[in-house]
Amino acid sequence: MDNIKSYEQLNESYYDENRLYNRDAIIKRLQKAPAYMKSYISKLPEIRCTDAAGNPSTCTQIPQVVYQYLFGSF
């Protein structure tokens, strides 16, 4: 039981609800996901931002469920 608890803490410690992700990249990855994950595409906010090179871009914030699907142990 202790191993499960520490794994959950480790996984949750990397999630930052305020971090911005490139919206197009997230949508592209979610389009190949199962139907229950595709439903999150329409819920992603559009936030204007700039990329590392200073070019205007569209970013989004993702919920923890999407984060764990994309970067977790699915």
Biopython code that builds the backbone (N, CA, C, O; Angstrom):
import numpy as np
from Bio.PDB.StructureBuilder import StructureBuilder

atoms = [
    (1, "MET", "N", (0.803, -1.182, 0.000)),
    (1, "MET", "CA", (0.000, 0.000, 0.000)),
    (1, "MET", "C", (0.855, 1.258, 0.000)),
    (1, "MET", "O", (0.473, 2.257, -0.610)),
    (2, "ASP", "N", (1.995, 1.233, 0.666)),
    (2, "ASP", "CA", (2.864, 2.402, 0.713)),
    (2, "ASP", "C", (3.405, 2.742, -0.673)),
    (2, "ASP", "O", (3.582, 3.918, -0.994)),
    (3, "ASN", "N", (3.671, 1.724, -1.501)),
    (3, "ASN", "CA", (4.178, 1.974, -2.847)),
    (3, "ASN", "C", (3.147, 2.713, -3.689)),
    (3, "ASN", "O", (3.508, 3.605, -4.457)),
    (4, "ILE", "N", (1.885, 2.363, -3.562)),
    (4, "ILE", "CA", (0.834, 3.030, -4.324)),
    (4, "ILE", "C", (0.715, 4.479, -3.898)),
    (4, "ILE", "O", (0.566, 5.362, -4.743)),
    (5, "LYS", "N", (0.778, 4.733, -2.622)),
    (5, "LYS", "CA", (0.667, 6.092, -2.103)),
    (5, "LYS", "C", (1.804, 6.963, -2.629)),
    (5, "LYS", "O", (1.562, 8.092, -3.056)),
    (6, "SER", "N", (3.030, 6.467, -2.606)),
    (6, "SER", "CA", (4.162, 7.260, -3.070)),
    (6, "SER", "C", (4.103, 7.462, -4.581)),
    (6, "SER", "O", (4.540, 8.505, -5.068)),
    (7, "TYR", "N", (3.576, 6.499, -5.338)),
    (7, "TYR", "CA", (3.438, 6.674, -6.786)),
    (7, "TYR", "C", (2.447, 7.789, -7.099)),
    (7, "TYR", "O", (2.700, 8.611, -7.979)),
    (8, "GLU", "N", (1.313, 7.825, -6.383)),
    (8, "GLU", "CA", (0.322, 8.873, -6.606)),
    (8, "GLU", "C", (0.890, 10.241, -6.271)),
    (8, "GLU", "O", (0.628, 11.208, -6.986)),
    (9, "GLN", "N", (1.651, 10.339, -5.211)),
    (9, "GLN", "CA", (2.265, 11.605, -4.837)),
    (9, "GLN", "C", (3.273, 12.039, -5.886)),
    (9, "GLN", "O", (3.347, 13.222, -6.219)),
    (10, "LEU", "N", (4.041, 11.110, -6.407)),
    (10, "LEU", "CA", (5.032, 11.424, -7.429)),
    (10, "LEU", "C", (4.359, 11.922, -8.696)),
    (10, "LEU", "O", (4.786, 12.924, -9.271)),
    (11, "ASN", "N", (3.319, 11.242, -9.134)),
    (11, "ASN", "CA", (2.617, 11.611, -10.353)),
    (11, "ASN", "C", (1.930, 12.967, -10.206)),
    (11, "ASN", "O", (1.975, 13.775, -11.134)),
    (12, "GLU", "N", (1.305, 13.234, -9.080)),
    (12, "GLU", "CA", (0.614, 14.486, -8.863)),
    (12, "GLU", "C", (1.581, 15.643, -8.669)),
    (12, "GLU", "O", (1.215, 16.790, -8.929)),
    (13, "SER", "N", (2.799, 15.379, -8.221)),
    (13, "SER", "CA", (3.732, 16.460, -7.956)),
    (13, "SER", "C", (4.218, 17.136, -9.232)),
    (13, "SER", "O", (4.669, 18.281, -9.173)),
    (14, "TYR", "N", (4.144, 16.477, -10.374)),
    (14, "TYR", "CA", (4.596, 17.065, -11.622)),
    (14, "TYR", "C", (3.495, 17.850, -12.329)),
    (14, "TYR", "O", (3.793, 18.658, -13.208)),
    (15, "TYR", "N", (2.247, 17.636, -11.973)),
    (15, "TYR", "CA", (1.139, 18.326, -12.617)),
    (15, "TYR", "C", (1.040, 19.756, -12.094)),
    (15, "TYR", "O", (1.003, 19.984, -10.885)),
    (16, "ASP", "N", (0.997, 20.715, -13.018)),
    (16, "ASP", "CA", (0.841, 22.126, -12.668)),
    (16, "ASP", "C", (-0.362, 22.654, -13.431)),
    (16, "ASP", "O", (-0.314, 22.780, -14.655)),
    (17, "GLU", "N", (-1.429, 22.960, -12.728)),
    (17, "GLU", "CA", (-2.668, 23.371, -13.389)),
    (17, "GLU", "C", (-2.549, 24.709, -14.104)),
    (17, "GLU", "O", (-3.387, 25.018, -14.950)),
    (18, "ASN", "N", (-1.539, 25.511, -13.794)),
    (18, "ASN", "CA", (-1.369, 26.816, -14.420)),
    (18, "ASN", "C", (-0.397, 26.798, -15.600)),
    (18, "ASN", "O", (-0.229, 27.815, -16.273)),
    (19, "ARG", "N", (0.233, 25.672, -15.854)),
    (19, "ARG", "CA", (1.199, 25.588, -16.954)),
    (19, "ARG", "C", (0.479, 25.658, -18.291)),
    (19, "ARG", "O", (-0.615, 25.115, -18.444)),
    (20, "LEU", "N", (1.092, 26.326, -19.254)),
    (20, "LEU", "CA", (0.526, 26.446, -20.593)),
    (20, "LEU", "C", (1.195, 25.454, -21.538)),
    (20, "LEU", "O", (2.410, 25.258, -21.499)),
    (21, "TYR", "N", (0.386, 24.839, -22.380)),
    (21, "TYR", "CA", (0.859, 23.878, -23.377)),
    (21, "TYR", "C", (0.428, 24.362, -24.753)),
    (21, "TYR", "O", (-0.584, 25.053, -24.874)),
    (22, "ASN", "N", (1.165, 24.018, -25.771)),
    (22, "ASN", "CA", (0.789, 24.360, -27.139)),
    (22, "ASN", "C", (-0.528, 23.658, -27.468)),
    (22, "ASN", "O", (-0.601, 22.429, -27.448)),
    (23, "ARG", "N", (-1.556, 24.430, -27.768)),
    (23, "ARG", "CA", (-2.897, 23.877, -27.962)),
    (23, "ARG", "C", (-2.949, 22.925, -29.156)),
    (23, "ARG", "O", (-3.574, 21.867, -29.080)),
    (24, "ASP", "N", (-2.301, 23.294, -30.251)),
    (24, "ASP", "CA", (-2.329, 22.444, -31.445)),
    (24, "ASP", "C", (-1.683, 21.088, -31.188)),
    (24, "ASP", "O", (-2.173, 20.067, -31.670)),
    (25, "ALA", "N", (-0.591, 21.068, -30.435)),
    (25, "ALA", "CA", (0.086, 19.803, -30.131)),
    (25, "ALA", "C", (-0.779, 18.916, -29.234)),
    (25, "ALA", "O", (-0.838, 17.703, -29.435)),
    (26, "ILE", "N", (-1.444, 19.511, -28.254)),
    (26, "ILE", "CA", (-2.309, 18.745, -27.359)),
    (26, "ILE", "C", (-3.490, 18.176, -28.136)),
    (26, "ILE", "O", (-3.838, 17.007, -27.965)),
    (27, "ILE", "N", (-4.111, 18.993, -28.990)),
    (27, "ILE", "CA", (-5.255, 18.533, -29.790)),
    (27, "ILE", "C", (-4.837, 17.410, -30.726)),
    (27, "ILE", "O", (-5.563, 16.428, -30.881)),
    (28, "LYS", "N", (-3.681, 17.547, -31.347)),
    (28, "LYS", "CA", (-3.197, 16.512, -32.268)),
    (28, "LYS", "C", (-3.025, 15.170, -31.561)),
    (28, "LYS", "O", (-3.356, 14.124, -32.119)),
    (29, "ARG", "N", (-2.507, 15.202, -30.330)),
    (29, "ARG", "CA", (-2.329, 13.954, -29.577)),
    (29, "ARG", "C", (-3.655, 13.393, -29.082)),
    (29, "ARG", "O", (-3.834, 12.176, -29.033)),
    (30, "LEU", "N", (-4.591, 14.275, -28.714)),
    (30, "LEU", "CA", (-5.883, 13.805, -28.223)),
    (30, "LEU", "C", (-6.771, 13.259, -29.343)),
    (30, "LEU", "O", (-7.668, 12.459, -29.078)),
    (31, "GLN", "N", (-6.537, 13.676, -30.583)),
    (31, "GLN", "CA", (-7.337, 13.161, -31.696)),
    (31, "GLN", "C", (-7.094, 11.676, -31.930)),
    (31, "GLN", "O", (-7.942, 10.995, -32.506)),
    (32, "LYS", "N", (-5.960, 11.172, -31.496)),
    (32, "LYS", "CA", (-5.638, 9.753, -31.639)),
    (32, "LYS", "C", (-6.029, 8.955, -30.389)),
    (32, "LYS", "O", (-5.802, 7.747, -30.320)),
    (33, "ALA", "N", (-6.612, 9.634, -29.415)),
    (33, "ALA", "CA", (-6.968, 9.006, -28.136)),
    (33, "ALA", "C", (-8.333, 8.327, -28.215)),
    (33, "ALA", "O", (-9.065, 8.523, -29.185)),
    (34, "PRO", "N", (-8.679, 7.537, -27.214)),
    (34, "PRO", "CA", (-10.020, 6.939, -27.157)),
    (34, "PRO", "C", (-11.097, 8.028, -27.042)),
    (34, "PRO", "O", (-10.803, 9.175, -26.704)),
    (35, "ALA", "N", (-12.324, 7.654, -27.323)),
    (35, "ALA", "CA", (-13.436, 8.612, -27.376)),
    (35, "ALA", "C", (-13.625, 9.374, -26.073)),
    (35, "ALA", "O", (-13.936, 10.565, -26.091)),
    (36, "TYR", "N", (-13.443, 8.702, -24.949)),
    (36, "TYR", "CA", (-13.657, 9.396, -23.676)),
    (36, "TYR", "C", (-12.626, 10.504, -23.454)),
    (36, "TYR", "O", (-12.900, 11.446, -22.709)),
    (37, "MET", "N", (-11.458, 10.418, -24.074)),
    (37, "MET", "CA", (-10.454, 11.477, -23.962)),
    (37, "MET", "C", (-10.674, 12.557, -25.026)),
    (37, "MET", "O", (-10.358, 13.723, -24.792)),
    (38, "LYS", "N", (-11.205, 12.186, -26.181)),
    (38, "LYS", "CA", (-11.466, 13.162, -27.234)),
    (38, "LYS", "C", (-12.470, 14.218, -26.793)),
    (38, "LYS", "O", (-12.450, 15.341, -27.297)),
    (39, "SER", "N", (-13.340, 13.871, -25.867)),
    (39, "SER", "CA", (-14.344, 14.828, -25.400)),
    (39, "SER", "C", (-13.710, 16.050, -24.735)),
    (39, "SER", "O", (-14.353, 17.095, -24.634)),
    (40, "TYR", "N", (-12.475, 15.935, -24.284)),
    (40, "TYR", "CA", (-11.792, 17.061, -23.651)),
    (40, "TYR", "C", (-11.316, 18.095, -24.667)),
    (40, "TYR", "O", (-11.006, 19.221, -24.277)),
    (41, "ILE", "N", (-11.247, 17.759, -25.941)),
    (41, "ILE", "CA", (-10.760, 18.692, -26.953)),
    (41, "ILE", "C", (-11.606, 19.962, -26.972)),
    (41, "ILE", "O", (-11.065, 21.067, -26.999)),
    (42, "SER", "N", (-12.911, 19.812, -26.957)),
    (42, "SER", "CA", (-13.792, 20.988, -27.029)),
    (42, "SER", "C", (-13.785, 21.799, -25.737)),
    (42, "SER", "O", (-14.244, 22.940, -25.728)),
    (43, "LYS", "N", (-13.278, 21.239, -24.658)),
    (43, "LYS", "CA", (-13.265, 21.927, -23.364)),
    (43, "LYS", "C", (-11.968, 22.687, -23.103)),
    (43, "LYS", "O", (-11.868, 23.408, -22.111)),
    (44, "LEU", "N", (-10.980, 22.539, -23.971)),
    (44, "LEU", "CA", (-9.689, 23.196, -23.761)),
    (44, "LEU", "C", (-9.801, 24.692, -24.054)),
    (44, "LEU", "O", (-10.291, 25.072, -25.118)),
    (45, "PRO", "N", (-9.360, 25.543, -23.136)),
    (45, "PRO", "CA", (-9.429, 26.989, -23.384)),
    (45, "PRO", "C", (-8.368, 27.425, -24.387)),
    (45, "PRO", "O", (-7.313, 26.801, -24.507)),
    (46, "GLU", "N", (-8.664, 28.510, -25.106)),
    (46, "GLU", "CA", (-7.689, 29.103, -26.030)),
    (46, "GLU", "C", (-7.082, 30.320, -25.355)),
    (46, "GLU", "O", (-7.788, 31.270, -25.017)),
    (47, "ILE", "N", (-5.774, 30.288, -25.162)),
    (47, "ILE", "CA", (-5.056, 31.368, -24.496)),
    (47, "ILE", "C", (-3.966, 31.865, -25.431)),
    (47, "ILE", "O", (-3.132, 31.081, -25.884)),
    (48, "ARG", "N", (-3.965, 33.140, -25.717)),
    (48, "ARG", "CA", (-2.921, 33.727, -26.568)),
    (48, "ARG", "C", (-1.609, 33.769, -25.795)),
    (48, "ARG", "O", (-1.576, 34.178, -24.634)),
    (49, "CYS", "N", (-0.532, 33.346, -26.443)),
    (49, "CYS", "CA", (0.785, 33.356, -25.812)),
    (49, "CYS", "C", (1.846, 33.481, -26.896)),
    (49, "CYS", "O", (1.525, 33.585, -28.080)),
    (50, "THR", "N", (3.089, 33.470, -26.494)),
    (50, "THR", "CA", (4.205, 33.483, -27.440)),
    (50, "THR", "C", (5.072, 32.266, -27.177)),
    (50, "THR", "O", (5.219, 31.828, -26.036)),
    (51, "ASP", "N", (5.645, 31.724, -28.249)),
    (51, "ASP", "CA", (6.523, 30.560, -28.078)),
    (51, "ASP", "C", (7.924, 31.014, -27.699)),
    (51, "ASP", "O", (8.152, 32.205, -27.487)),
    (52, "ALA", "N", (8.847, 30.099, -27.614)),
    (52, "ALA", "CA", (10.213, 30.401, -27.181)),
    (52, "ALA", "C", (10.926, 31.363, -28.132)),
    (52, "ALA", "O", (11.815, 32.108, -27.720)),
    (53, "ALA", "N", (10.530, 31.340, -29.404)),
    (53, "ALA", "CA", (11.157, 32.221, -30.389)),
    (53, "ALA", "C", (10.487, 33.591, -30.437)),
    (53, "ALA", "O", (10.924, 34.465, -31.185)),
    (54, "GLY", "N", (9.438, 33.787, -29.652)),
    (54, "GLY", "CA", (8.748, 35.071, -29.620)),
    (54, "GLY", "C", (7.608, 35.190, -30.611)),
    (54, "GLY", "O", (7.033, 36.268, -30.762)),
    (55, "ASN", "N", (7.268, 34.099, -31.292)),
    (55, "ASN", "CA", (6.171, 34.119, -32.260)),
    (55, "ASN", "C", (4.834, 33.942, -31.541)),
    (55, "ASN", "O", (4.751, 33.187, -30.573)),
    (56, "PRO", "N", (3.783, 34.635, -32.006)),
    (56, "PRO", "CA", (2.471, 34.449, -31.372)),
    (56, "PRO", "C", (1.965, 33.025, -31.583)),
    (56, "PRO", "O", (2.168, 32.429, -32.641)),
    (57, "SER", "N", (1.314, 32.502, -30.576)),
    (57, "SER", "CA", (0.844, 31.127, -30.598)),
    (57, "SER", "C", (-0.440, 31.017, -29.781)),
    (57, "SER", "O", (-0.836, 31.963, -29.101)),
    (58, "THR", "N", (-1.079, 29.864, -29.855)),
    (58, "THR", "CA", (-2.261, 29.590, -29.048)),
    (58, "THR", "C", (-1.910, 28.485, -28.069)),
    (58, "THR", "O", (-1.459, 27.408, -28.459)),
    (59, "CYS", "N", (-2.125, 28.767, -26.800)),
    (59, "CYS", "CA", (-1.809, 27.809, -25.746)),
    (59, "CYS", "C", (-3.087, 27.375, -25.047)),
    (59, "CYS", "O", (-4.166, 27.908, -25.307)),
    (60, "THR", "N", (-2.952, 26.409, -24.167)),
    (60, "THR", "CA", (-4.082, 25.925, -23.390)),
    (60, "THR", "C", (-3.587, 25.391, -22.055)),
    (60, "THR", "O", (-2.413, 25.059, -21.892)),
    (61, "GLN", "N", (-4.500, 25.317, -21.117)),
    (61, "GLN", "CA", (-4.245, 24.638, -19.864)),
    (61, "GLN", "C", (-5.020, 23.331, -19.922)),
    (61, "GLN", "O", (-6.120, 23.280, -20.470)),
    (62, "ILE", "N", (-4.444, 22.277, -19.357)),
    (62, "ILE", "CA", (-5.101, 20.972, -19.441)),
    (62, "ILE", "C", (-5.478, 20.483, -18.047)),
    (62, "ILE", "O", (-4.775, 20.765, -17.076)),
    (63, "PRO", "N", (-6.590, 19.750, -17.946)),
    (63, "PRO", "CA", (-6.946, 19.155, -16.659)),
    (63, "PRO", "C", (-6.013, 17.991, -16.326)),
    (63, "PRO", "O", (-5.304, 17.484, -17.196)),
    (64, "GLN", "N", (-6.022, 17.581, -15.079)),
    (64, "GLN", "CA", (-5.116, 16.525, -14.621)),
    (64, "GLN", "C", (-5.373, 15.200, -15.332)),
    (64, "GLN", "O", (-4.438, 14.428, -15.547)),
    (65, "VAL", "N", (-6.607, 14.926, -15.694)),
    (65, "VAL", "CA", (-6.932, 13.677, -16.400)),
    (65, "VAL", "C", (-6.205, 13.637, -17.744)),
    (65, "VAL", "O", (-5.648, 12.606, -18.119)),
    (66, "VAL", "N", (-6.211, 14.741, -18.457)),
    (66, "VAL", "CA", (-5.529, 14.811, -19.749)),
    (66, "VAL", "C", (-4.016, 14.714, -19.546)),
    (66, "VAL", "O", (-3.325, 14.039, -20.309)),
    (67, "TYR", "N", (-3.509, 15.385, -18.524)),
    (67, "TYR", "CA", (-2.076, 15.313, -18.233)),
    (67, "TYR", "C", (-1.640, 13.873, -17.996)),
    (67, "TYR", "O", (-0.628, 13.425, -18.537)),
    (68, "GLN", "N", (-2.404, 13.152, -17.188)),
    (68, "GLN", "CA", (-2.024, 11.779, -16.882)),
    (68, "GLN", "C", (-2.149, 10.884, -18.108)),
    (68, "GLN", "O", (-1.380, 9.935, -18.253)),
    (69, "TYR", "N", (-3.103, 11.166, -18.993)),
    (69, "TYR", "CA", (-3.198, 10.373, -20.212)),
    (69, "TYR", "C", (-1.996, 10.627, -21.110)),
    (69, "TYR", "O", (-1.410, 9.686, -21.645)),
    (70, "LEU", "N", (-1.623, 11.902, -21.280)),
    (70, "LEU", "CA", (-0.548, 12.249, -22.203)),
    (70, "LEU", "C", (0.845, 11.956, -21.652)),
    (70, "LEU", "O", (1.716, 11.494, -22.389)),
    (71, "PHE", "N", (1.058, 12.217, -20.379)),
    (71, "PHE", "CA", (2.401, 12.124, -19.812)),
    (71, "PHE", "C", (2.542, 11.071, -18.727)),
    (71, "PHE", "O", (3.645, 10.837, -18.233)),
    (72, "GLY", "N", (1.445, 10.434, -18.350)),
    (72, "GLY", "CA", (1.461, 9.463, -17.250)),
    (72, "GLY", "C", (1.712, 8.049, -17.730)),
    (72, "GLY", "O", (2.400, 7.824, -18.726)),
    (73, "SER", "N", (1.152, 7.118, -17.021)),
    (73, "SER", "CA", (1.442, 5.713, -17.277)),
    (73, "SER", "C", (0.304, 5.005, -17.973)),
    (73, "SER", "O", (-0.061, 3.898, -17.576)),
    (74, "PHE", "N", (-0.273, 5.610, -19.006)),
    (74, "PHE", "CA", (-1.341, 4.963, -19.767)),
    (74, "PHE", "C", (-0.743, 4.038, -20.784)),
    (74, "PHE", "O", (-1.472, 3.390, -21.535)),
]
sb = StructureBuilder()
sb.init_structure("model")
sb.init_model(0)
sb.init_chain("A")
sb.init_seg("    ")
for serial, (resi, resn, name, xyz) in enumerate(atoms, 1):
    if name == "N":
        sb.init_residue(resn, " ", resi, " ")
    sb.init_atom(name, np.array(xyz, "f"), 0.0, 1.0, " ", f" {name:<3s}", serial, name[0])
structure = sb.get_structure()
